Amino acid sequence: MQTLGRSDRVDLPGLGLENIHAKIDTGAYNCSLHCASNEVVNGVLEFVLLDEEHPEFTGHKYFFKKFTQREIKNSFGEAELRYVIKTKIKIFDRLIRAEFSLSNRGNLKFPVLLGRKILRDRFLIDVTKKDLSYEWKTGLQ
């Protein structure tokens, strides 16, 4: 089993994002992506990831025909109605299909949060380390 640290850089190939900062959060169940704006138009979810202040912001608009909407508890224990999409995430050499809720994480350091649903039975977490898969990918290890 591979080890992840408290944070890393991951790829979301289905969204065209590479080396995006992710927080590893074993206290969270689901994964989350920073999305400052989203709306459903004619049954299609339209959204822009990140926000203009983020260094990796592109302004690219994404369109998903397949999505759900669920109540998800935020870090304060309050239920929020969020859109949920499925896309692939690449960590080390593993391509994993995962669900991501879209939430405004603009006031938080990491635009991606990886919860225990995706981590369980795949990775060990060592909170004294960080960027292990990114170092592996770039040959910095």
Buried (B, 14 or more C-beta within 10 A) or exposed (E): EEEBBBBBBBBBEBBEBEBBBBBBBBEBEBBBBBBBEBEEEEEEBBBBBBBEEBEEBEEEEBEBEEBEEEEBEEEEEEEEEBBBBEBBBBBBEEEEEBBBBBBBBBEEEBBBBBBBEBBEEEBEBEEEBBBBBBBBBEEEE
